[in-house]
Amino acid sequence: MEWLKNQLERSAFGVCSYLGDKMGIATARVRVYFIYLSFAAMGSPILIYLFIAFWLNLRQYIRNKRSVIWR
């Protein structure tokens, strides 16, 4: 069960863990807030989540490109 949880967290872009680390809040609590906000705001936090996921992946891509000196 722990393996499945780790795989799902990795494939979910890491947005909740990133936000939790930056704000000093548990990752599970951030996920619950996203779920509640999605129901309360009729899905608009999902767009914010996808934007942050895109931004984090773009940032990681740029960092990987810059870290390679010799090709």
PALO-913413 format. One record per residue: residue number from 1; residue in three letters; x, y, z of N, C-alpha, C, O in turn. Coordinates in pm, 1 decimal, m for minus. Layout:
BEGIN
<NUM, 'Ala', <X, Y, Z>, <X, Y, Z>, <X, Y, Z>, <X, Y, Z>>
...
END
This chain:
BEGIN
<1, 'Met', <82.0, m118.8, 0.0>, <0.0, 0.0, 0.0>, <87.0, 126.1, 0.0>, <53.3, 224.6, m65.7>>
<2, 'Glu', <197.3, 123.3, 72.5>, <287.6, 238.4, 77.4>, <349.4, 265.0, m59.9>, <368.0, 380.3, m98.6>>
<3, 'Trp', <381.0, 158.5, m133.1>, <437.2, 173.1, m267.4>, <338.4, 244.5, m358.7>, <376.3, 334.9, m433.2>>
<4, 'Leu', <212.2, 204.2, m353.0>, <109.1, 266.3, m435.3>, <94.0, 414.7, m401.3>, <80.1, 498.5, m490.4>>
<5, 'Lys', <96.7, 446.1, m272.2>, <86.3, 586.0, m229.4>, <202.9, 668.2, m283.4>, <182.5, 779.8, m331.2>>
<6, 'Asn', <323.3, 615.2, m276.7>, <439.9, 687.1, m328.6>, <431.8, 708.2, m478.8>, <467.7, 815.1, m528.1>>
<7, 'Gln', <385.6, 608.6, m551.8>, <372.0, 621.6, m696.7>, <268.6, 727.0, m734.2>, <289.9, 805.3, m826.8>>
<8, 'Leu', <157.9, 728.8, m663.1>, <54.8, 828.6, m691.1>, <102.0, 969.5, m658.2>, <69.4, 1064.3, m729.6>>
<9, 'Glu', <178.3, 983.5, m550.9>, <228.9, 1116.2, m515.9>, <329.8, 1165.9, m618.5>, <331.7, 1285.0, m649.8>>
<10, 'Arg', <412.6, 1078.3, m670.9>, <509.2, 1119.3, m773.1>, <441.0, 1156.9, m903.1>, <483.8, 1250.2, m971.1>>
<11, 'Ser', <335.7, 1085.4, m938.2>, <269.1, 1112.2, m1065.7>, <173.6, 1230.8, m1057.1>, <119.9, 1273.4, m1159.4>>
<12, 'Ala', <151.4, 1284.4, m939.4>, <60.1, 1397.8, m922.7>, <134.8, 1530.5, m927.8>, <88.5, 1629.8, m871.6>>
<13, 'Phe', <249.0, 1533.0, m994.0>, <326.4, 1653.4, m1021.8>, <398.0, 1712.0, m901.0>, <483.5, 1798.6, m919.3>>
<14, 'Gly', <368.2, 1670.3, m780.0>, <435.4, 1722.5, m662.6>, <390.3, 1860.6, m620.6>, <460.0, 1927.3, m544.0>>
<15, 'Val', <277.2, 1904.5, m668.1>, <229.3, 2039.7, m637.0>, <196.6, 2053.0, m489.0>, <237.8, 2149.8, m425.1>>
<16, 'Cys', <124.0, 1958.0, m434.3>, <84.7, 1967.1, m294.0>, <205.2, 1958.4, m201.6>, <211.3, 2029.2, m101.1>>
<17, 'Ser', <300.2, 1873.2, m234.1>, <418.5, 1863.7, m149.1>, <502.2, 1991.1, m159.3>, <558.9, 2035.8, m59.6>>
<18, 'Tyr', <510.5, 2049.6, m278.3>, <583.9, 2175.7, m295.0>, <519.8, 2287.5, m212.9>, <588.5, 2360.1, m141.0>>
<19, 'Leu', <388.0, 2300.7, m224.3>, <318.2, 2405.2, m149.8>, <326.4, 2380.3, 0.1>, <342.2, 2474.5, 77.8>>
<20, 'Gly', <315.8, 2254.7, 41.4>, <325.4, 2221.6, 182.5>, <462.4, 2253.8, 239.3>, <472.9, 2304.4, 351.0>>
<21, 'Asp', <568.0, 2224.8, 163.2>, <703.0, 2255.9, 208.6>, <725.0, 2406.8, 218.5>, <785.8, 2454.5, 314.3>>
<22, 'Lys', <676.2, 2481.4, 120.4>, <695.1, 2626.2, 120.1>, <617.9, 2695.5, 233.0>, <665.9, 2793.1, 290.6>>
<23, 'Met', <498.5, 2644.6, 264.1>, <416.5, 2708.2, 366.5>, <433.5, 2645.2, 504.1>, <382.1, 2698.0, 602.7>>
<24, 'Gly', <504.5, 2533.7, 512.4>, <524.1, 2466.6, 640.4>, <401.6, 2391.3, 688.7>, <379.3, 2378.2, 809.1>>
<25, 'Ile', <322.0, 2341.6, 594.1>, <199.3, 2268.4, 625.5>, <217.4, 2124.7, 576.6>, <291.4, 2100.2, 481.4>>
<26, 'Ala', <150.8, 2031.5, 640.7>, <157.6, 1891.9, 598.4>, <97.8, 1877.2, 458.5>, <0.0, 1943.3, 423.4>>
<27, 'Thr', <158.6, 1789.6, 380.3>, <114.3, 1768.0, 242.3>, <m29.5, 1717.5, 236.7>, <m106.5, 1757.6, 149.4>>
<28, 'Ala', <m65.1, 1630.2, 329.1>, <m201.6, 1576.8, 331.5>, <m303.3, 1687.4, 355.5>, <m412.3, 1684.9, 298.3>>
<29, 'Arg', <m269.0, 1783.1, 438.5>, <m361.2, 1893.4, 466.1>, <m380.2, 1981.0, 341.7>, <m490.8, 2028.0, 315.2>>
<30, 'Val', <m273.3, 2002.7, 266.4>, <m283.4, 2081.4, 142.7>, <m374.2, 2009.7, 43.2>, <m455.8, 2073.0, m23.7>>
<31, 'Arg', <m359.8, 1878.0, 33.5>, <m446.5, 1800.7, m57.3>, <m592.7, 1812.6, m16.9>, <m679.9, 1830.0, m102.0>>
<32, 'Val', <m619.1, 1803.1, 112.3>, <m757.6, 1814.9, 160.2>, <m812.1, 1952.8, 127.9>, <m927.3, 1965.1, 86.2>>
<33, 'Tyr', <m731.1, 2057.6, 146.4>, <m775.9, 2192.3, 112.1>, <m808.8, 2204.6, m36.2>, <m907.9, 2267.8, m72.6>>
<34, 'Phe', <m725.9, 2144.6, m122.3>, <m755.1, 2148.0, m265.6>, <m887.1, 2077.7, m296.3>, <m966.0, 2125.7, m377.8>>
<35, 'Ile', <m910.6, 1965.6, m231.8>, <m1034.8, 1891.5, m256.3>, <m1155.2, 1973.6, m210.8>, <m1252.5, 1987.4, m284.9>>
<36, 'Tyr', <m1148.9, 2027.7, m90.1>, <m1261.0, 2108.2, m39.7>, <m1284.1, 2232.2, m124.9>, <m1398.2, 2265.9, m156.6>>
<37, 'Leu', <m1176.1, 2300.0, m161.9>, <m1191.2, 2419.7, m245.1>, <m1247.5, 2386.0, m382.8>, <m1322.9, 2464.2, m440.6>>
<38, 'Ser', <m1210.5, 2269.4, m434.8>, <m1262.8, 2230.1, m565.9>, <m1413.3, 2209.0, m561.1>, <m1484.8, 2246.4, m654.1>>
<39, 'Phe', <m1461.1, 2149.4, m453.1>, <m1605.7, 2131.4, m440.2>, <m1676.0, 2263.9, m414.0>, <m1782.9, 2289.6, m469.4>>
<40, 'Ala', <m1617.2, 2347.5, m330.5>, <m1681.1, 2474.2, m294.7>, <m1679.6, 2573.9, m410.5>, <m1775.3, 2649.1, m429.0>>
<41, 'Ala', <m1572.2, 2574.7, m487.8>, <m1559.3, 2673.1, m595.5>, <m1590.6, 2612.6, m732.1>, <m1559.7, 2673.0, m834.9>>
<42, 'Met', <m1649.6, 2497.8, m734.3>, <m1692.0, 2429.5, m856.6>, <m1577.5, 2405.3, m954.8>, <m1593.9, 2423.3, m1075.5>>
<43, 'Gly', <m1462.4, 2364.7, m903.4>, <m1355.2, 2318.7, m989.5>, <m1248.9, 2419.6, m1027.7>, <m1150.6, 2382.0, m1091.5>>
<44, 'Ser', <m1264.1, 2545.7, m991.6>, <m1163.0, 2643.3, m1032.5>, <m1025.5, 2620.0, m969.4>, <m926.0, 2651.9, m1034.6>>
<45, 'Pro', <m1012.5, 2566.5, m846.9>, <m878.1, 2537.4, m794.9>, <m803.5, 2431.7, m875.8>, <m680.8, 2423.8, m869.0>>
<46, 'Ile', <m875.3, 2351.8, m951.2>, <m809.0, 2253.2, m1037.1>, <m727.6, 2324.4, m1143.9>, <m618.8, 2279.0, m1179.2>>
<47, 'Leu', <m778.7, 2435.1, m1195.6>, <m702.9, 2513.7, m1293.4>, <m576.7, 2572.0, m1231.1>, <m471.5, 2575.7, m1294.9>>
<48, 'Ile', <m587.0, 2617.2, m1107.5>, <m470.0, 2669.2, m1036.1>, <m369.7, 2557.4, m1015.6>, <m249.6, 2577.6, m1033.6>>
<49, 'Tyr', <m417.6, 2439.4, m978.1>, <m331.2, 2323.3, m957.8>, <m256.7, 2288.4, m1085.9>, <m136.2, 2263.5, m1082.3>>
<50, 'Leu', <m325.5, 2286.3, m1197.5>, <m261.9, 2253.6, m1325.2>, <m160.8, 2360.3, m1366.3>, <m56.3, 2327.3, m1422.3>>
<51, 'Phe', <m189.9, 2487.3, m1339.5>, <m95.4, 2594.0, m1369.3>, <31.9, 2578.7, m1286.9>, <142.2, 2592.8, m1339.6>>
<52, 'Ile', <16.9, 2549.7, m1157.1>, <134.1, 2531.9, m1071.9>, <213.6, 2409.3, m1115.9>, <336.7, 2411.8, m1113.8>>
<53, 'Ala', <145.1, 2302.3, m1155.8>, <214.2, 2182.1, m1203.5>, <294.4, 2212.8, m1329.5>, <408.3, 2168.0, m1343.3>>
<54, 'Phe', <235.8, 2288.4, m1420.8>, <307.1, 2327.5, m1541.9>, <428.9, 2411.4, m1508.0>, <536.3, 2390.7, m1564.5>>
<55, 'Trp', <413.3, 2506.5, m1415.8>, <522.1, 2594.2, m1375.4>, <636.3, 2515.7, m1310.1>, <753.4, 2541.2, m1338.4>>
<56, 'Leu', <602.4, 2420.4, m1222.8>, <705.1, 2339.5, m1157.2>, <779.9, 2251.9, m1257.5>, <901.7, 2237.0, m1247.9>>
<57, 'Asn', <708.2, 2194.1, m1353.1>, <774.6, 2110.7, m1454.6>, <863.1, 2194.8, m1545.2>, <971.3, 2150.6, m1583.8>>
<58, 'Leu', <819.8, 2312.9, m1579.3>, <899.8, 2402.3, m1661.4>, <1025.7, 2445.1, m1586.9>, <1134.4, 2449.7, m1644.6>>
<59, 'Arg', <1010.5, 2476.2, m1459.2>, <1124.3, 2515.3, m1377.1>, <1226.0, 2401.5, m1365.2>, <1346.7, 2424.6, m1371.4>>
<60, 'Gln', <1176.8, 2279.1, m1348.0>, <1265.4, 2163.2, m1339.4>, <1336.1, 2139.7, m1472.8>, <1454.2, 2105.0, m1474.8>>
<61, 'Tyr', <1266.0, 2157.9, m1582.3>, <1326.2, 2141.4, m1714.2>, <1438.9, 2241.9, m1735.6>, <1545.4, 2206.6, m1786.4>>
<62, 'Ile', <1415.6, 2366.7, m1697.0>, <1518.0, 2470.5, m1712.5>, <1638.5, 2440.7, m1624.8>, <1752.3, 2457.3, m1668.8>>
<63, 'Arg', <1615.6, 2397.2, m1502.3>, <1727.0, 2363.0, m1413.7>, <1809.3, 2247.7, m1469.8>, <1932.1, 2250.6, m1461.9>>
<64, 'Asn', <1744.6, 2147.3, m1525.7>, <1817.7, 2033.8, m1582.7>, <1898.7, 2076.0, m1704.5>, <2008.2, 2024.2, m1726.4>>
<65, 'Lys', <1847.7, 2167.5, m1782.7>, <1920.1, 2216.5, m1899.1>, <2043.3, 2295.1, m1857.8>, <2148.0, 2282.4, m1921.3>>
<66, 'Arg', <2033.5, 2375.5, m1753.6>, <2144.5, 2458.8, m1709.5>, <2250.8, 2379.7, m1635.3>, <2367.1, 2420.0, m1633.7>>
<67, 'Ser', <2213.6, 2268.1, m1573.7>, <2309.9, 2194.4, m1492.3>, <2410.6, 2116.8, m1578.3>, <2518.9, 2083.0, m1530.8>>
<68, 'Val', <2376.5, 2089.4, m1700.9>, <2467.1, 2015.3, m1788.2>, <2563.0, 2114.9, m1854.4>, <2520.4, 2200.7, m1931.7>>
<69, 'Ile', <2693.1, 2102.7, m1823.4>, <2792.3, 2195.2, m1878.7>, <2846.7, 2141.6, m2010.9>, <2847.6, 2211.7, m2112.1>>
<70, 'Trp', <2891.5, 2017.9, m2008.3>, <2950.4, 1956.8, m2128.0>, <2854.5, 1858.6, m2191.2>, <2794.6, 1775.9, m2122.5>>
<71, 'Arg', <2840.4, 1867.4, m2318.9>, <2755.7, 1772.2, m2390.8>, <2835.1, 1697.9, m2491.4>, <2781.0, 1613.0, m2562.3>>
END
